[in-house]
């Protein structure tokens, strides 16, 4: 079986960066994207991926976006990827499809036991009550359950987590745990995958806390993208404006100190629109120890979200999304006046291992005590898939029994 690859009519459009050397500076992967794709391409059919498609030219912006199609997937069929270059976006889509396929059917050993039995054996086991699904009961200490072995990167000890908290099989009915790709990531190496999953958890935590702020406070976090003085970011934002659109960039960085940004894109007349629809504004988030790269991730994700609606292919976007009214507070984000950003201080080290160490240190300094990385692949393959659990961080919206954790409740009390 071969993978079908399709391109849009603008397949030869000018890339974001005409200088591949510049683009290479925006990646912390252990090898070039061309090498990554050469390694994973032969494996895509075995993991159910039948097609890769370039979506970029369906929109007028030109920021690279691809998708990967997995027709018989147990989670979602359409996976998307974005990036600075075309090959970055292509690899991103393929890797997302792979990680979801693995999370639907992890190949690592499963241990059946009660939490109490594990603790009595001297093991550490987390019940993860914050991830219990709405309408489900918490896992009892004396209740048999399947467990996966992980490792706490801060506590430096083996830690077990419930199997169903890592599973992404949407065909399973009445799953006790909320099924989400939050913290799920892939990479050429384990460190690379862990870094990506951990940055996503930090980003989702920061977004939750930022959204709890009053609108006036959120508007004050708007920053001028031009003050980053970054050629890639400048070109991306220039393309947005040239396409007849407007955007805002917000700094939602939390007390953890890892830069987290949000980008919103809309038509230039969004503030005058009387009844804007939900899809008239697209939002993207990004986190990275380098704020320039966090900003680029936010902008590319907002562009990817536009193509989600334009292509109409994503199977977790439902028909009512296209008729739903845009929340007034989302529309009002475009009232913000961007402020100049402080000069960017480069972070030492550009490898996944160095950046992971930096991020873990930031979490420890913020009082976070548990970061569990759970490998989901048993057999050696040219890529890794990891599910990262950080119970003390907030989670995004979802059908969970508990909407907020201690950090969000503390923020709410501060605001009150």
Secondary structure, DSSP 8 states (H G I E B T S, - for coil): ---EEE--TTTT---S-S-HHHHHTT--SSS-HHHHHHHHGGGTGGGT--EEEE-GGGSSS---EEEEE-TT-SS-SEEEEE-SSHHHHHHHHHHHHHHHHHHHS--S--EEE-HHHHHHTT-EEE--GGGBBTT-----TTS-EEEEEEEETTTTEEEEEEHHHH---TTSTT-SB----TTEEEESSHHHHHHHHHHHHHHHHHHHHHHTS-HHHHHTTEE-GGGG--HHHHHHHHHHHHTTEEEEEEE---TT-S-EEEEEEEETTTTT-SS-BGGGSEEEEEE-SSHHHHHHHHHHHHHHHHHHHHH---TTS-GGGGTSB--HHHHHGGG---B--------S--SHHHHHHHHHHHHHHTT----EEEE---S--SSEEEEEE-TTS---S-SBS-S--HHHHHHHHHH-
